[in-house]
Amino acid sequence: MLKPTPALGKNIVYYCKWRKLSKAQLAAIVGMNADHLHCIESGRKYPHICILARLAAALGVSIKELVEER
């Protein structure tokens, strides 16, 4: 399993703003509740690879772009 990184949460917030999506909208697109998304953004939880892939797809970026430091 991959380790959580601070970059993931920051990148989710950044790309949400870039795509003009609210956290609730992103959570709905990905199929999770907003509380779970918040836990991922804050680094308390790290998503399984399938959730990570859905987050990246919903935000229009690659998984690599989503998890790496910008």
C-alpha positions as CSV (number, residue, x, y, z in Angstrom):
1,M,0.0,0.0,0.0
2,L,1.2,3.5,-0.8
3,K,1.9,5.9,2.0
4,P,-0.1,9.1,2.4
5,T,1.7,12.2,1.3
6,P,0.9,15.9,2.1
7,A,0.9,16.5,-1.7
8,L,-2.2,14.4,-2.3
9,G,-4.5,16.5,-0.2
10,K,-3.0,19.8,-1.5
11,N,-3.3,18.5,-5.1
12,I,-6.9,17.5,-4.6
13,V,-7.8,20.9,-3.3
14,Y,-5.8,22.6,-6.2
15,Y,-7.4,20.5,-9.0
16,C,-10.9,20.9,-7.5
17,K,-10.5,24.7,-7.7
18,W,-9.0,24.4,-11.2
19,R,-12.0,22.3,-12.4
20,K,-14.4,24.5,-10.4
21,L,-15.7,21.5,-8.4
22,S,-16.9,21.7,-4.8
23,K,-15.7,18.9,-2.5
24,A,-19.3,17.6,-2.4
25,Q,-19.4,17.5,-6.2
26,L,-16.1,15.6,-6.5
27,A,-17.2,13.2,-3.8
28,A,-20.4,12.5,-5.7
29,I,-18.6,12.0,-9.0
30,V,-16.2,9.6,-7.4
31,G,-18.9,7.8,-5.4
32,M,-17.8,8.5,-1.9
33,N,-19.2,10.7,0.9
34,A,-17.7,14.2,1.5
35,D,-16.4,13.2,5.0
36,H,-14.3,10.4,3.5
37,L,-12.9,12.8,0.9
38,H,-12.0,15.2,3.7
39,C,-10.1,12.5,5.5
40,I,-8.1,11.9,2.3
41,E,-7.4,15.6,1.8
42,S,-6.2,16.0,5.4
43,G,-3.9,12.9,5.2
44,R,-5.7,10.9,7.8
45,K,-6.7,8.2,5.2
46,Y,-5.1,7.1,2.0
47,P,-7.4,5.9,-0.8
48,H,-7.2,2.5,-2.4
49,I,-5.8,2.6,-5.9
50,C,-9.2,2.3,-7.5
51,I,-10.5,5.4,-5.6
52,L,-7.2,7.2,-6.4
53,A,-7.8,6.4,-10.1
54,R,-11.4,7.7,-9.9
55,L,-10.3,10.9,-8.2
56,A,-7.6,11.5,-10.9
57,A,-10.1,10.8,-13.7
58,A,-12.7,13.1,-12.2
59,L,-10.1,15.9,-11.9
60,G,-8.7,15.3,-15.4
61,V,-5.2,14.5,-14.3
62,S,-3.0,11.4,-14.0
63,I,-2.5,9.5,-10.7
64,K,1.1,10.6,-10.9
65,E,0.1,14.3,-11.1
66,L,-2.3,13.8,-8.2
67,V,0.2,12.2,-5.8
68,E,3.4,14.0,-6.6
69,E,4.7,17.3,-5.2
70,R,4.1,20.1,-7.7
